[in-house]
Amino acid sequence: ARVAALVAINAFGEVVDPDTGQVLAGIRADEGGYLPTLEVLRRGWGSSPLAPPNSTIGVVATDAPLDKAGCSRLATMAMAGMARAVRPVWTQVDGDVLFALSTGEGAACDLTVLGALAARAVERAILRAVQRAASLGGVPSCSEWSR
């Protein structure tokens, strides 16, 4: 069986490479770099009704034959990848969601193994999304901001 993930991200939290601990994206500091998200939350900014909306939206796809319940469980397990790469995730100013689908065209696979691989795929997709993002509307991408 195969599994892959696609993610669009505009998270409130920092995007962190779990393997290195490096912050790849986050709340930009005026002097460059990023503000620690937990410190911003402690100061009350993230709980403001005026805080901009944020979301991480993704899909996990597999060719393993899964029914509706299996896809639901796969999505739940794959969200561990969001928790590893976005800190914090699922805040009140985020609309984070992850869907799962199965083409049913591949070999059967243990759902626990598939879920663990899906979580890693989501984690990697989040990192790729911020690393490959382009600047837009005067807002620099993380690759330009970190130079």
VENKAPE-V470393 format. One line per field, one symbol per residue. ss: DSSP state (a for helix, b for strand, c for the rest). phi: phi as a letter, one per 20 degrees, with the letter a starting at -180 (. if undefined). psi: psi as a letter, one per 20 degrees, with the letter a starting at -180 (. if undefined). Layout:
BEGIN
ss=???
phi=???
psi=???
END
This chain:
BEGIN
ss=ccbbbbbbbbcccbbbccccccbbbcbbcccccbbcaaaaaaccaaaccccccbbbbbbbbbcccccaaaaaaaaaaaaaaaaaabbccccccbccbbbbbbccccccccaaaaaaaaaaaaaaaaaaaaaccccbccbccaaaacc
phi=.dbbcccdcbffffecfffdnfeebrffegeomcefgfffffenffeffefffcbccbcdcceffcegffffffffffffffffdccedmffdddfbcdcbcemedffbgffffffffffffgfffffgffdfdfblneffffffef
psi=qqqrqppppmqgrqopohhijpphqbopqhjraqqpghhgghiigiipiipqqqqoprppqqiqoqaghghghggghhihhghhhporqkrijqlpqpqqqphjiaqqqphggghghhghhgghhgghghhjqqqpkioqrhhhhj.
END
